[in-house]
Amino acid sequence: MIHFRSVCISAHLDPLCRALDRLARGAFLFVFQTNDQGAMRRKIGWSLATSYKAVLDSPILREEAKNVDVLVTGIKEPSLFESRVNAERTTVYSAERWFKPRRVLGIPVSGIFKLLSVRYLHEALRIANLLSTPYFHAMPIGVHAVRDMARIAGIRHGKLSYLFSAPELVFEACAGGRVLTCEEARSHDLLQEEDEQSLRTNGFVVIPREKWPKEIRSQCKVLGLPNMRLGGYYVPVAGHDGTVSPKRTDGYRLLWVGRYLKCKCVPVVINAFRKVLASRHDASLLLVGEGEDRERCLRMAGENAILRDEPEWMPGKIVFTPFVHNDKVHELMREATLYVMSSNAIEGWGAVVSEAILEGCPVVSSIEVGSSATMLPPGRLFHAGDADALARLIMKFNGDDAGVIIEDWSGEVAAEKIMSFVNERRANEGH
């Protein structure tokens, strides 16, 4: 039996849950803590309906979670994890970044300062300690989240330098991908010069799975972080027919969708668009969403701003429209030339990136976004806040959509990786 614990029923978790339900042949239960998904999410099409059994959490289910054969969870519950390890039950912990930066009095502050809280430090070290057992596995959501957890694991083992900087890591580009230290990757001649450059610049590199030598794959249990794999939010590739609508050629269309929050850095998109417009008069920018920072963005757009109740592409203009249903968003993705993801490091994963790729819409993004850093090639990335760099990427785009194998990020691939943890444990136990 597999239990999946989460705060709420989530469209982002649905592809993985459906895949686990199939692999478990119905012996799967989704346990959620609240029915409240939020008004905005309901507006864009989130639903409480699932194809698998889902129930509200209760004291009885919390007790059952201690002994169920497999637990997958994004909720940080160290006491539950320790109880399960003692009972020799498989646990897969998959959560977003521990050390997201925060703004204090308007100043960005590194999330590592959370460790100044004795309670937070104690919780983190307890979870890091579990990574050395064969029953606890971590699949943090994106490369930044993995580096956060690896940082704690290093501190737990006396690497105090990790208090000041995250470790340099090498990732396999797929759901459940392997994680190596850069020293281990070099010892197996895995890194090319461009990979070394990425390590120097960003502190990590993501390498396509087909470039990983077989000898590393066969030894992955003893290399790197043995119980740490690369996680994410996944796409329903199995339910997608694989067809992509041909792009319209009447204009250069840029799309952004989301909540207008300061961490989304929408003014950067507006400033970059103005630079693009100087040489691409057929360019249009469509901004779909609502939020507290919308009025400021409207003022910034000035005479280029157009308000519409429904999405519309208008050359030379920045069209602002409210949230629309996800089905309409996917239609816009199929029409767009490029999807622009501009958020800073406060963004956890950014599921819209994989949604755009699935619809055949190429993406340019800030490297601080978890999904983008994990899935996109370096030539599609810029640093958050740099409008000049974003404008250059947009202008350089030639229509090719290279570098992402979206099938590698399906719920099916992630579910199979989770089940491999279980099968390995059972094999070791002689079952």
C-alpha positions in Angstrom: 0.0 0.0 0.0 1.2 3.5 -0.9 0.1 6.6 1.0 0.8 10.1 -0.5 0.6 12.9 2.1 0.2 16.5 1.0 -1.3 19.8 2.1 -4.1 19.8 -0.5 -5.2 18.1 -3.7 -2.9 19.7 -6.3 -2.9 19.7 -10.1 0.9 19.7 -9.9 0.9 16.4 -8.0 -1.8 14.7 -10.1 0.5 13.2 -12.8 2.7 11.4 -10.2 -0.3 10.3 -8.2 -2.1 8.8 -11.2 1.1 6.9 -12.2 1.7 5.6 -8.7 -2.0 4.5 -8.5 -1.5 2.5 -11.7 1.7 0.9 -10.6 0.2 0.0 -7.2 -2.9 -1.4 -9.0 -5.2 0.7 -6.9 -3.4 0.1 -3.6 -2.9 3.9 -3.3 -4.3 6.6 -1.1 -3.9 10.3 -1.3 -4.2 12.0 2.1 -4.6 15.8 2.2 -4.8 18.2 5.1 -7.3 20.8 3.7 -10.0 21.2 1.1 -9.0 24.8 0.5 -7.1 25.1 -2.8 -7.5 28.9 -3.0 -9.8 31.0 -5.1 -7.2 31.7 -7.8 -6.5 28.0 -8.3 -10.2 27.2 -8.5 -10.6 29.9 -11.1 -8.0 28.5 -13.4 -9.4 25.0 -13.2 -8.1 23.1 -10.2 -10.5 20.6 -8.9 -11.0 18.3 -5.9 -12.0 15.4 -8.2 -9.3 12.7 -8.6 -9.1 9.4 -10.5 -7.6 7.8 -7.4 -8.9 7.6 -3.8 -8.3 10.8 -1.9 -9.4 11.4 1.7 -9.0 14.2 4.3 -6.3 13.5 7.0 -7.4 12.2 10.4 -5.8 10.9 13.6 -6.4 7.4 12.4 -4.6 8.1 9.0 -1.7 9.8 10.8 -1.3 6.6 12.9 -1.5 4.4 9.8 1.2 6.5 8.1 3.8 5.1 10.6 3.5 1.6 9.2 2.1 1.8 5.7 4.5 0.0 3.3 5.4 3.1 1.2 5.0 6.8 2.1 5.5 9.6 -0.3 5.2 13.1 1.2 6.0 16.7 0.8 5.2 17.5 4.4 8.2 17.9 6.8 7.4 15.5 9.7 10.7 14.3 11.2 9.1 12.3 14.0 7.0 10.3 11.5 10.1 9.8 9.3 12.2 8.4 12.2 9.3 6.1 13.3 9.1 4.7 9.8 12.9 4.2 9.5 12.8 2.3 12.8 10.0 0.1 11.4 12.0 -0.4 8.2 9.4 1.2 5.9 10.2 3.1 2.7 9.7 6.9 2.8 10.2 9.3 -0.1 10.4 12.9 0.9 9.8 15.4 -1.9 9.7 19.1 -1.0 10.6 22.5 -2.4 13.5 24.6 -1.3 14.4 24.8 2.4 16.4 27.9 2.0 14.4 30.2 -0.3 15.6 33.7 0.1 13.4 36.1 2.0 13.0 39.9 2.0 13.6 41.6 5.4 12.8 45.3 5.5 12.9 45.2 1.7 16.4 43.7 1.6 16.9 40.2 0.1 18.3 37.8 2.8 19.7 34.3 2.2 17.4 31.5 3.4 20.4 29.9 5.2 19.8 32.2 8.1 16.8 30.0 9.0 19.4 27.8 10.6 19.7 30.5 13.3 16.4 29.0 14.6 17.4 26.2 16.9 14.1 24.4 16.1 14.6 24.6 12.4 18.2 23.5 12.6 17.3 20.5 14.8 14.6 19.5 12.3 16.9 19.8 9.3 19.7 17.8 10.9 17.2 15.0 12.0 16.1 14.6 8.3 19.7 14.8 7.0 20.6 12.0 9.4 18.0 9.8 7.9 19.6 10.0 4.4 22.3 7.5 5.6 19.6 4.8 6.1 18.3 2.5 3.3 14.7 3.4 4.1 14.6 7.1 3.6 14.9 8.7 0.2 14.9 12.4 -0.8 13.6 13.7 -4.2 13.8 17.5 -3.6 11.9 19.5 -6.2 14.5 20.9 -8.5 18.2 21.4 -8.5 18.1 24.4 -6.0 16.1 22.2 -3.6 18.6 19.3 -3.9 21.5 21.7 -3.2 19.7 23.0 -0.1 19.3 19.5 1.2 22.8 18.4 0.3 24.0 21.5 2.1 22.3 20.3 5.3 23.7 16.8 4.8 27.2 18.2 4.4 26.8 20.3 7.6 25.6 17.2 9.4 28.9 15.5 8.4 31.1 18.4 9.5 31.5 20.4 6.2 31.1 23.8 7.8 32.0 25.5 4.6 28.4 24.6 3.5 27.2 27.2 5.9 28.5 29.8 3.5 28.0 28.2 0.1 26.0 25.3 -1.4 28.0 22.3 -2.8 28.8 22.1 -6.5 26.7 19.3 -7.9 26.1 17.4 -11.2 22.6 16.2 -12.1 21.2 13.7 -14.5 18.4 15.4 -16.5 15.3 13.3 -15.7 12.8 12.7 -13.0 14.6 10.8 -10.3 17.9 11.7 -11.9 21.3 10.9 -10.2 23.2 13.4 -8.2 27.0 13.5 -8.1 29.5 15.8 -6.5 31.7 17.5 -9.1 34.7 15.6 -7.9 33.0 12.3 -8.6 31.8 13.5 -12.0 35.3 14.5 -13.0 36.7 11.1 -11.9 34.5 9.5 -14.5 35.2 12.0 -17.2 31.6 13.1 -17.3 32.2 16.8 -17.6 32.9 18.7 -20.8 34.4 22.2 -20.9 30.9 23.8 -21.1 29.9 21.8 -18.1 32.9 23.1 -16.1 31.9 26.6 -17.1 28.4 26.1 -15.8 29.8 24.8 -12.5 32.0 27.8 -12.2 29.2 30.2 -13.0 26.2 28.6 -11.3 27.5 26.0 -8.9 25.7 23.1 -10.7 25.3 21.5 -14.1 22.5 19.3 -15.5 23.6 16.7 -18.1 21.2 14.8 -20.4 20.7 11.2 -19.3 22.0 9.7 -22.5 25.5 11.3 -21.8 25.9 9.4 -18.6 28.3 6.4 -19.0 27.0 3.0 -18.1 29.7 2.5 -15.5 28.3 5.5 -13.5 24.7 4.1 -13.9 25.8 0.8 -12.5 27.6 2.4 -9.6 25.1 5.1 -8.7 24.2 3.4 -5.4 27.6 4.2 -4.0 28.4 7.5 -5.8 27.3 11.0 -4.8 24.4 11.1 -2.5 23.0 7.5 -2.6 19.5 8.3 -1.3 19.2 11.7 -3.0 17.6 12.0 -6.4 16.4 14.9 -8.5 12.7 15.5 -8.2 10.1 18.0 -9.5 6.5 18.5 -10.5 5.8 16.3 -13.4 3.8 16.4 -16.7 1.1 13.9 -17.9 3.0 12.9 -21.0 1.0 9.6 -21.1 -2.2 11.5 -21.6 -0.8 13.8 -24.2 -1.3 12.9 -27.9 2.1 14.1 -28.8 0.9 16.5 -31.5 1.9 20.2 -31.5 -0.1 22.8 -33.4 1.9 24.6 -36.1 3.0 28.0 -35.0 1.3 31.0 -36.6 3.8 33.2 -38.4 1.9 36.5 -38.2 4.0 38.2 -35.5 6.4 37.5 -32.7 4.4 36.5 -29.6 5.6 36.6 -26.0 3.5 35.1 -23.2 3.7 35.4 -19.4 1.1 33.9 -17.0 1.0 34.1 -13.3 0.3 36.2 -10.2 1.6 39.7 -10.1 3.9 39.4 -7.1 7.3 41.2 -6.8 9.1 37.9 -6.8 7.7 37.3 -10.3 9.7 40.2 -11.7 7.2 41.2 -14.3 8.7 44.7 -14.8 11.8 42.9 -16.2 9.6 41.3 -18.9 8.1 44.7 -19.7 11.5 46.4 -20.0 12.9 43.6 -22.1 9.9 43.8 -24.4 10.5 47.5 -25.0 14.1 46.7 -26.1 12.8 43.9 -28.4 10.1 46.2 -29.9 12.8 48.6 -31.1 13.8 46.1 -33.7 10.8 43.8 -33.9 7.8 46.0 -34.5 5.6 42.9 -35.0 6.3 41.7 -31.4 3.4 41.5 -28.9 3.4 40.7 -25.2 0.5 39.1 -23.5 0.4 39.2 -19.7 -2.3 36.9 -18.1 -2.9 37.1 -14.4 -3.9 39.1 -11.4 -2.2 40.3 -8.2 -0.9 43.1 -6.0 1.8 44.3 -8.4 -0.4 44.6 -11.4 -1.1 48.3 -11.1 2.6 49.1 -11.0 3.2 47.0 -14.1 0.4 48.8 -15.9 2.0 52.2 -15.1 5.4 50.9 -16.3 3.8 49.7 -19.6 2.6 53.3 -20.2 1.2 53.9 -23.7 1.9 50.3 -24.8 -0.6 49.0 -22.2 -3.9 47.6 -23.4 -6.6 46.2 -21.0 -8.7 43.3 -22.3 -11.2 40.9 -20.6 -10.0 38.1 -22.9 -6.5 37.3 -24.2 -5.6 38.9 -27.5 -2.3 39.3 -29.4 -1.7 42.9 -30.5 1.5 43.8 -32.3 3.4 46.6 -30.6 1.3 46.3 -27.4 1.4 44.9 -24.0 -2.0 43.3 -23.4 -3.1 42.8 -19.7 -5.9 40.3 -19.2 -7.2 38.5 -16.0 -6.7 34.9 -15.2 -8.3 32.4 -17.6 -9.0 28.7 -17.4 -5.9 26.4 -17.8 -7.4 25.1 -21.1 -7.2 28.6 -22.5 -3.7 29.1 -21.2 -2.5 25.9 -23.0 -4.2 27.2 -26.2 -2.2 30.5 -25.8 1.0 28.5 -25.3 0.4 26.7 -28.6 0.0 30.1 -30.3 3.0 31.8 -28.6 6.5 32.2 -30.1 8.1 32.1 -26.6 7.0 31.7 -23.0 8.9 34.0 -20.7 9.5 33.0 -17.0 11.0 35.8 -15.1 10.8 35.0 -11.4 13.6 35.2 -8.8 14.8 32.6 -6.4 11.6 32.9 -4.2 9.8 30.9 -6.9 10.0 27.3 -5.9 9.6 25.1 -9.0 7.5 26.9 -11.6 5.3 24.2 -13.1 4.2 26.5 -16.0 7.6 25.9 -17.6 7.0 22.2 -18.2 3.4 22.9 -19.2 4.6 25.3 -21.9 7.2 22.8 -23.2 4.6 20.1 -23.3 2.4 22.3 -25.5 5.4 22.9 -27.9 6.1 26.4 -26.7 9.8 27.2 -26.2 10.8 28.9 -22.9 13.3 31.5 -21.9 13.7 31.8 -18.1 15.7 33.1 -15.2 18.1 30.4 -13.9 16.8 31.0 -10.3 13.5 29.2 -11.1 13.7 25.6 -10.1 12.1 24.0 -13.1 14.1 26.2 -15.6 17.4 25.5 -14.0 16.6 21.8 -14.0 15.1 21.4 -17.4 16.3 24.1 -19.8 19.7 24.3 -21.6 22.1 27.1 -20.6 21.3 29.1 -23.8 17.8 29.7 -22.6 18.6 31.0 -19.2 19.4 34.5 -17.8 19.7 35.8 -14.2 16.6 37.2 -12.6 16.3 41.0 -12.9 18.5 41.4 -16.0 16.2 42.9 -18.6 19.1 43.3 -21.1 20.0 39.6 -20.9 16.4 38.6 -21.3 16.0 40.9 -24.4 19.2 39.4 -25.9 17.8 35.9 -25.4 14.5 36.8 -27.0 16.1 38.4 -30.0 18.6 35.5 -30.4 15.8 32.9 -30.5 15.6 31.3 -34.0 12.6 29.1 -33.6 14.4 25.9 -32.6 13.1 24.1 -29.5 16.1 22.0 -28.6 17.4 20.6 -25.3 14.4 19.2 -23.4 13.1 15.7 -23.6 9.7 16.3 -21.9 9.0 12.5 -21.6 11.9 12.4 -19.1 9.9 14.5 -16.8 6.7 12.5 -16.8 4.8 11.3 -13.7 5.4 7.7 -15.1 9.2 8.1 -14.9 9.1 9.5 -11.4 6.7 6.8 -10.2 8.9 4.1 -11.6 11.9 5.5 -9.8 10.0 5.6 -6.5 8.9 1.9 -7.0 12.6 1.0 -7.7 13.4 2.2 -4.1 10.8 -0.2 -2.8 11.9 -3.1 -5.0 15.5 -2.6 -4.0 14.5 -2.7 -0.3 12.5 -5.9 -0.8 15.3 -7.5 -2.7 17.8 -6.7 0.1 15.3 -8.2 2.6 15.1 -11.4 0.5 11.4 -10.9 -0.3 
